[in-house]
Amino acid sequence: MIPKIDIYCDSNTLAGGIWIPQVEKGYRIMYSRKLTVNEGEFSAMLVALELAKGLLIDTREIRIYSDSRLVVDAITKGWIKAPNLIPYYKKCSFTYLQLLDHNVKILWIPREQNSIADKISYGKHGGEEL
């Protein structure tokens, strides 16, 4: 069992990137259409949350990191204003609520600390496609 797992997520308008350093695993999520930057960030977060659900049996603590202040604040503080982001917000919030009793936290980090997930989203650091 791994005591703590970190999941880093990032996105551009065409693909998302996920990096899990404890297992040295990266995932690239190709979107079916071009998204806005914020839609992409929410989409990458949803994949990170789904991965967290699957990793719960292997750890006691999961931290999901994003450099999108909008996404982190929307999910952790419970608000969103942009109508196009409401469906993304609802999916992420619903999934996050399922994980609250399992020591899963979502945290904001500066962009510089999220460089591997960013590179994965652009296909510059490998990563298995999901």
C-alpha positions as CSV (number, residue, x, y, z in Angstrom):
1,M,0.0,0.0,0.0
2,I,1.2,3.5,-0.9
3,P,0.6,5.9,2.0
4,K,-0.2,8.9,-0.2
5,I,-0.9,9.3,-3.9
6,D,-0.6,12.6,-5.8
7,I,-2.5,13.2,-9.0
8,Y,-1.6,16.2,-11.2
9,C,-4.0,17.2,-13.9
10,D,-3.8,19.9,-16.6
11,S,-5.3,20.6,-20.0
12,N,-5.2,22.5,-23.2
13,T,-8.2,22.8,-25.7
14,L,-7.5,19.5,-27.4
15,A,-6.2,17.1,-24.7
16,G,-5.7,16.7,-21.0
17,G,-2.8,15.3,-19.1
18,I,-2.6,13.4,-15.8
19,W,0.6,12.6,-13.9
20,I,0.9,10.2,-10.9
21,P,4.5,10.4,-9.7
22,Q,4.3,7.7,-7.1
23,V,3.7,5.1,-9.8
24,E,5.5,7.1,-12.5
25,K,2.4,6.9,-14.7
26,G,1.0,9.5,-17.1
27,Y,-2.3,9.5,-19.1
28,R,-3.3,11.7,-22.1
29,I,-7.0,12.3,-22.7
30,M,-7.8,13.3,-26.2
31,Y,-11.1,15.3,-26.4
32,S,-13.6,14.5,-29.1
33,R,-13.9,18.2,-30.0
34,K,-12.0,21.4,-29.3
35,L,-12.9,22.7,-25.8
36,T,-12.5,26.0,-24.1
37,V,-9.5,26.1,-21.7
38,N,-11.8,25.9,-18.7
39,E,-13.9,23.0,-20.2
40,G,-10.7,21.2,-20.8
41,E,-9.5,21.8,-17.2
42,F,-12.8,20.5,-15.8
43,S,-12.6,17.4,-18.1
44,A,-9.0,16.6,-16.9
45,M,-10.2,17.0,-13.3
46,L,-13.0,14.6,-13.9
47,V,-10.6,12.0,-15.2
48,A,-8.3,12.6,-12.2
49,L,-11.3,12.1,-9.8
50,E,-12.3,8.9,-11.6
51,L,-8.7,7.6,-11.3
52,A,-8.7,8.5,-7.6
53,K,-11.8,6.3,-7.1
54,G,-9.9,3.4,-8.6
55,L,-6.8,4.1,-6.5
56,L,-8.5,4.2,-3.1
57,I,-7.8,0.5,-2.4
58,D,-4.0,1.2,-2.7
59,T,-3.7,4.2,-0.5
60,R,-4.9,6.1,2.6
61,E,-4.7,9.6,1.1
62,I,-5.0,11.1,-2.4
63,R,-4.3,14.7,-3.3
64,I,-5.4,16.0,-6.7
65,Y,-3.5,19.1,-7.9
66,S,-4.6,21.5,-10.6
67,D,-3.2,24.9,-11.7
68,S,-6.8,26.0,-12.6
69,R,-7.9,28.2,-9.7
70,L,-11.4,28.4,-11.3
71,V,-11.8,24.6,-11.3
72,V,-10.4,24.0,-7.8
73,D,-12.5,26.9,-6.2
74,A,-15.6,25.8,-8.1
75,I,-15.4,22.2,-6.8
76,T,-14.2,22.9,-3.3
77,K,-16.2,26.1,-2.6
78,G,-19.4,25.1,-4.6
79,W,-19.9,27.8,-7.1
80,I,-19.7,28.4,-10.9
81,K,-21.1,31.2,-12.9
82,A,-20.4,30.4,-16.6
83,P,-23.4,28.5,-18.1
84,N,-21.2,26.5,-20.4
85,L,-19.2,25.1,-17.4
86,I,-22.2,24.1,-15.2
87,P,-22.4,20.5,-16.7
88,Y,-18.7,20.0,-16.1
89,Y,-18.9,21.4,-12.6
90,K,-21.8,19.2,-11.7
91,K,-20.0,16.0,-12.9
92,C,-16.9,16.9,-11.0
93,S,-18.7,17.9,-7.8
94,F,-20.8,14.8,-7.8
95,T,-17.7,12.6,-8.2
96,Y,-15.8,14.6,-5.5
97,L,-18.7,14.3,-3.0
98,Q,-18.4,10.5,-3.4
99,L,-14.7,10.7,-2.4
100,L,-14.9,13.1,0.6
101,D,-15.1,10.3,3.2
102,H,-12.0,8.7,1.7
103,N,-9.4,11.4,2.4
104,V,-9.3,12.8,-1.2
105,K,-8.5,16.5,-1.5
106,I,-8.3,18.9,-4.4
107,L,-5.7,21.6,-4.2
108,W,-4.5,24.5,-6.4
109,I,-0.8,24.7,-7.3
110,P,1.1,27.3,-9.4
111,R,1.5,26.4,-13.1
112,E,5.3,25.8,-12.7
113,Q,4.6,22.9,-10.3
114,N,2.3,21.2,-12.8
115,S,4.7,21.1,-15.8
116,I,4.7,17.3,-16.3
117,A,0.9,17.1,-16.6
118,D,1.0,20.0,-18.9
119,K,3.7,18.3,-21.1
120,I,1.6,15.1,-21.2
121,S,-1.4,17.1,-22.4
122,Y,0.6,18.3,-25.3
123,G,2.1,14.8,-26.0
124,K,5.6,15.9,-25.0
125,H,6.1,13.5,-22.1
126,G,4.6,10.2,-23.1
127,G,1.5,9.1,-21.3
128,E,-0.9,6.3,-22.0
129,E,-3.9,7.5,-24.0
130,L,-7.3,7.1,-22.3
